[in-house]
Amino acid sequence: MSKTERKCDGCTRCCEGWLHATIETFPMYPGRKCQFHRIGSCSIYDRRPADPCRGYTCAWLTEEMIPEWMKPSESNVIMTWHRVKEIDQMYLEVVECGTPMSAEVLNWLIHLYLRNKVNIVYRLNGGSNHIGTKEFMRWAERVRMTLPLFPWWKEEVPDAPAPAVETPAIIAYKP
């Protein structure tokens, strides 16, 4: 499938308040959706701001290894690529959209790491969990208290994750 074939087509999970952002001067965060959000659309779509609206792309739209059924409106998770400049590695952040992450989604994420060595940060029932290389896990341990505050839209979105070269480690954190 070509990356250009996927479209939001009514999916507005990124606008529903599961991510942190400020649209114009109005904050959006879990529990507070974008004030311009309407069911299945945006009331200012033609004049939406570059940051964050035009600049944000969920990983489902751009990443061919993510299956069709993981579309945010179907899976109830939003996935976003981030780069950790300090260690020059990518990670995929996965955020629940109002309902607990399903076993199928969690299973797919674990297999994504095991097969492709993709570093992953996933939010599950309010807790932050990390799967990745030893270097990534050491970095995540140092910054785990600040991970929920990362700006979702400001990081580079690459075509593919950086290759991982170290052995896996799994640690789970609850706030």
Buried (B, 14 or more C-beta within 10 A) or exposed (E): EEEEEBEBEEBBBBBBBBBBBBBEEEEBEBEEBBBBBEEEEBEBEEEBBEEBBEEBBBBBBBBEEBEEEBBBBEBBBBBBBBBBEEBEBBBBBBBBBEEEBEEEBBEBBBEBBEEEBBBBBBBBEEEBBBBBBEBBBEBBEEEBEEBBEBEBBEBEBEEEBBEBEBEBBEEEEEE
